[in-house]
C-alpha cells in the first residue's frame, strides 16, 4: 500500500511538469509572434528610434556632466595643491622658527649649565677655603687651649644687636633680657670671655610652678625649701665635677628666677678665657638629663650688681619675677662671691621709699630672725646632706652623656700658674 502511494506521487509530479513545459512552449510561441507583429508596426519603429535618440542624448549629457565635474575636480585639486604648498611653506617656517628657538634654548641652557657649573666650582672652592680657614681656626683654638699659641684675633670681637642704640641695662648686668633680641636697646655679646652662660640648664618642679600657680593656689605645698635645696645639691654635685675638669672655677651660680629669660640659667666663671673656651667646646652639643646643652659667652662686670642681695633676706619687692639674679646657695657658699652689704642697704632703702615705709621695726626684726633660723636650718641640713651624699654618690648614676673618663691616665694636666690670660 505504501509503495503504490509513493509511485502515484511521482507520477503526478511528472504529469504536472509536462503540463508546465507545454504551457511554457506555447507562451514562448505567443511571445515570438507578438514580437514579430510589433517589429513590423510603424509606431514601434518610431518609439524605438526615439528611445535610441534618448539614450544617445543621455550618454552625451552624462559625458558632458562628467567632463564638467572633472574640470571642477581639477580646479579643486589645483587649489588644494596651492593650499598644501602654502601650508608646507608655513610648516617649514614654523619648523625653522622652532629649530631657532630650540637652538636659542639649548644655547641658553648651555650657558645656564656653564653658569651653574662655575657657581658650583666657586661654591666648592669657597667651601674648601672656608674649611681650610675653619681647620686653621680650630688648630689655633686647640693650640690656645693647650697653651701652645696666642688667643686667635677673630675671638677678640663683639656682636651687637642694635649698635646705634644705648646698651640694655639688664643685659649688661646679667647677660639676659626678657625681650631677648627684640629689645629696643643694644645687646653686646663677646666672642670669648671667661664666663659661660648655660640658659635653662637647671630644671626642677619648683621652677616649673610659674603657670600652675594661676590655676592651683595650693601647688606650692608640693615643694618646700628643704626639698628644693636637696634637688639643687644633687644637681650641683653632678655638674661641679664635670665643670671643674675643664679648669679652675671662680664663680658658679644657678638661678632660681621664674622669668623665662632667667629660668634655670647657670653661670660659670673660670679663672681664664682658655678654660672657658675649653668648657664651651666640650659642652656644646652634649646632652644632660635627655636635653641638649647650649652655652654662650657673656660678660658679668660685677656679680654684686647682677645678684639681687635682697632676695637672700626675703625683702625683694619683685619676688620671683625679679630681673636680677636670685641664686641658690652653693654648699658652703663655694664658688660664690660675697655680697656687697652696702649695696644691699642701698637697695633696701630704695625699696622702703618705693613701698612707703610699710616695713616697721617689728617686721624687720621678724625677717632677721627668720633669716637666722633659715641659716641655722640650712647649716644643719648641709651637714646632714654631706653625710649622706658620700653614700648616694656610690649608687647615683650621672646624667651626663659623652662625658670624659676621669680616671684616664692620658687626661690633660693643667698648670694653673702657666695661664697668663
C-alpha positions, 0 to 999 in steps of 0.5 A, spaced: 500 500 500 505 504 501 509 503 495 503 504 490 502 511 494 509 513 493 509 511 485 502 515 484 506 521 487 511 521 482 507 520 477 503 526 478 509 530 479 511 528 472 504 529 469 504 536 472 511 538 469 509 536 462 503 540 463 508 546 465 513 545 459 507 545 454 504 551 457 511 554 457 512 552 449 506 555 447 507 562 451 514 562 448 510 561 441 505 567 443 511 571 445 515 570 438 509 572 434 507 578 438 514 580 437 514 579 430 507 583 429 510 589 433 517 589 429 513 590 423 508 596 426 510 603 424 509 606 431 514 601 434 519 603 429 518 610 431 518 609 439 524 605 438 528 610 434 526 615 439 528 611 445 535 610 441 535 618 440 534 618 448 539 614 450 544 617 445 542 624 448 543 621 455 550 618 454 552 625 451 549 629 457 552 624 462 559 625 458 558 632 458 556 632 466 562 628 467 567 632 463 564 638 467 565 635 474 572 633 472 574 640 470 571 642 477 575 636 480 581 639 477 580 646 479 579 643 486 585 639 486 589 645 483 587 649 489 588 644 494 595 643 491 596 651 492 593 650 499 598 644 501 604 648 498 602 654 502 601 650 508 608 646 507 611 653 506 608 655 513 610 648 516 617 649 514 617 656 517 614 654 523 619 648 523 625 653 522 622 658 527 622 652 532 629 649 530 631 657 532 628 657 538 630 650 540 637 652 538 636 659 542 634 654 548 639 649 548 644 655 547 641 658 553 641 652 557 648 651 555 650 657 558 645 656 564 649 649 565 656 653 564 653 658 569 651 653 574 657 649 573 662 655 575 657 657 581 658 650 583 666 650 582 666 657 586 661 654 591 666 648 592 672 652 592 669 657 597 667 651 601 674 648 601 677 655 603 672 656 608 674 649 611 681 650 610 680 657 614 675 653 619 681 647 620 686 653 621 681 656 626 680 650 630 688 648 630 689 655 633 683 654 638 686 647 640 693 650 640 690 656 645 687 651 649 693 647 650 697 653 651 701 652 645 699 659 641 696 666 642 688 667 643 686 667 635 684 675 633 677 673 630 675 671 638 677 678 640 670 681 637 663 683 639 656 682 636 651 687 637 644 687 636 642 694 635 649 698 635 646 705 634 642 704 640 644 705 648 646 698 651 640 694 655 641 695 662 639 688 664 643 685 659 649 688 661 648 686 668 646 679 667 647 677 660 639 676 659 633 680 657 626 678 657 625 681 650 631 677 648 633 680 641 627 684 640 629 689 645 629 696 643 636 697 646 643 694 644 645 687 646 653 686 646 655 679 646 663 677 646 666 672 642 670 669 648 670 671 655 671 667 661 664 666 663 659 661 660 652 662 660 648 655 660 640 658 659 635 653 662 640 648 664 637 647 671 630 644 671 626 642 677 618 642 679 619 648 683 621 652 677 616 649 673 610 652 678 610 659 674 603 657 670 600 652 675 600 657 680 594 661 676 590 655 676 592 651 683 593 656 689 595 650 693 601 647 688 606 650 692 605 645 698 608 640 693 615 643 694 618 646 700 625 649 701 628 643 704 626 639 698 628 644 693 635 645 696 636 637 696 634 637 688 639 643 687 645 639 691 644 633 687 644 637 681 650 641 683 654 635 685 653 632 678 655 638 674 661 641 679 665 635 677 664 635 670 665 643 670 671 643 674 675 638 669 675 643 664 679 648 669 679 652 675 672 655 677 671 662 680 664 663 680 658 658 679 651 660 680 644 657 678 638 661 678 632 660 681 628 666 677 621 664 674 622 669 668 623 665 662 629 669 660 632 667 667 629 660 668 634 655 670 640 659 667 647 657 670 653 661 670 660 659 670 666 663 671 673 660 670 679 663 672 681 664 664 678 665 657 682 658 655 678 654 660 672 657 658 673 656 651 675 649 653 668 648 657 664 651 651 667 646 646 666 640 650 659 642 652 656 644 646 652 639 643 652 634 649 646 632 652 644 632 660 638 629 663 635 627 655 636 635 653 641 638 649 646 643 652 647 650 649 652 655 652 654 662 650 659 667 652 657 673 656 660 678 660 658 679 668 662 686 670 660 685 677 656 679 680 654 684 686 650 688 681 647 682 677 645 678 684 639 681 687 642 681 695 635 682 697 632 676 695 637 672 700 633 676 706 626 675 703 625 683 702 625 683 694 619 687 692 619 683 685 619 676 688 620 671 683 619 675 677 625 679 679 630 681 673 636 680 677 639 674 679 636 670 685 641 664 686 641 658 690 646 657 695 652 653 693 654 648 699 658 652 703 657 658 699 663 655 694 664 658 688 660 664 690 662 671 691 660 675 697 655 680 697 656 687 697 652 689 704 652 696 702 649 695 696 644 691 699 642 697 704 642 701 698 637 697 695 633 696 701 632 703 702 630 704 695 625 699 696 622 702 703 621 709 699 618 705 693 613 701 698 612 707 703 615 705 709 610 699 710 616 695 713 616 697 721 621 695 726 617 689 728 617 686 721 624 687 720 626 684 726 621 678 724 625 677 717 632 677 721 630 672 725 627 668 720 633 669 716 637 666 722 633 660 723 633 659 715 641 659 716 641 655 722 636 650 718 640 650 712 647 649 716 644 643 719 641 640 713 648 641 709 651 637 714 646 632 714 646 632 706 654 631 706 653 625 710 649 622 706 651 624 699 658 620 700 653 614 700 648 616 694 654 618 690 656 610 690 649 608 687 647 615 683 648 614 676 650 621 672 646 624 667 651 626 663 652 623 656 659 623 652 662 625 658 670 624 659 673 618 663 676 621 669 680 616 671 684 616 664 691 616 665 692 620 658 687 626 661 690 633 660 694 636 666 693 643 667 698 648 670 694 653 673 700 658 674 702 657 666 695 661 664 697 668 663 690 670 660 
